[in-house]
Amino acid sequence: MFPGGGELLLILVVILLLFGGREMPKIMRNLGRWSAIARKSFNEVKSEFNRIGIEEELREKTDRDKKELEEEKKNTPQKKSDKDS
């Protein structure tokens, strides 16, 4: 997803050749800021997907448990109470 060591070195050399040494700190600072913003956004989206997945999993489990409980009620014979006799 993100460039490796060799790729980063190549990018830095290209930036240095294009903009010179004086602009390098400002450019790197901006790249760092944008990288942090992108990482934060990615983590938010990832956590939201995880939350949705957990909610869906719980919903499915609840539905399964309800169906099992209903089947058990149907299959369990009912006892007659003393009042019914």
C-alpha positions as CSV (number, residue, x, y, z in Angstrom):
1,M,0.0,0.0,0.0
2,F,2.7,2.5,1.0
3,P,6.1,2.6,-0.8
4,G,9.0,0.6,0.6
5,G,12.4,1.9,1.5
6,G,13.9,1.9,-2.0
7,E,10.9,3.6,-3.4
8,L,10.9,6.2,-0.7
9,L,14.5,6.9,-1.4
10,L,13.8,7.4,-5.1
11,I,10.9,9.7,-4.4
12,L,13.1,11.8,-2.0
13,V,15.9,12.1,-4.7
14,V,13.3,13.2,-7.3
15,I,11.8,15.8,-4.9
16,L,15.3,17.0,-4.1
17,L,16.2,17.4,-7.8
18,L,12.9,19.1,-8.7
19,F,12.6,21.5,-5.8
20,G,16.1,21.8,-4.3
21,G,17.3,21.5,-0.7
22,R,15.6,24.6,0.6
23,E,12.1,23.5,-0.1
24,M,12.7,19.9,1.0
25,P,11.8,20.4,4.7
26,K,8.5,22.2,3.9
27,I,7.6,19.5,1.3
28,M,8.4,16.7,3.7
29,R,6.3,18.4,6.5
30,N,3.3,18.7,4.2
31,L,3.8,15.1,3.1
32,G,3.8,14.0,6.7
33,R,0.7,15.9,7.5
34,W,-1.2,14.5,4.5
35,S,0.1,11.0,5.3
36,A,-1.2,11.4,8.9
37,I,-4.6,12.6,7.6
38,A,-4.8,9.7,5.1
39,R,-3.9,7.1,7.8
40,K,-6.4,8.5,10.2
41,S,-9.2,8.4,7.6
42,F,-8.2,4.9,6.6
43,N,-8.3,3.8,10.3
44,E,-11.8,5.4,10.8
45,V,-13.2,3.6,7.7
46,K,-11.6,0.3,8.8
47,S,-13.0,0.6,12.4
48,E,-16.5,1.4,10.9
49,F,-16.4,-1.7,8.7
50,N,-15.3,-3.7,11.8
51,R,-18.2,-2.3,13.8
52,I,-20.7,-3.0,11.1
53,G,-19.4,-6.5,10.8
54,I,-19.7,-7.1,14.5
55,E,-23.2,-5.8,14.6
56,E,-24.2,-8.0,11.7
57,E,-22.6,-11.0,13.3
58,L,-24.5,-10.3,16.6
59,R,-27.8,-9.8,14.6
60,E,-27.3,-13.2,12.9
61,K,-26.5,-15.0,16.1
62,T,-29.6,-13.5,17.8
63,D,-31.8,-14.6,14.9
64,R,-30.3,-18.1,15.1
65,D,-30.9,-18.3,18.9
66,K,-34.5,-17.1,18.5
67,K,-35.2,-19.8,15.9
68,E,-33.6,-22.5,18.1
69,L,-35.7,-21.4,21.1
70,E,-38.9,-21.5,19.0
71,E,-38.0,-25.0,17.8
72,E,-37.4,-26.1,21.3
73,K,-40.7,-24.7,22.5
74,K,-42.5,-26.6,19.7
75,N,-40.7,-29.9,20.4
76,T,-41.1,-29.8,24.2
77,P,-44.3,-31.4,25.4
78,Q,-46.4,-29.2,27.6
79,K,-47.2,-30.4,31.1
80,K,-50.8,-30.2,32.3
81,S,-51.3,-28.3,35.4
82,D,-53.4,-29.4,38.4
83,K,-56.1,-26.9,37.5
84,D,-56.6,-28.5,34.1
85,S,-57.5,-32.0,35.6
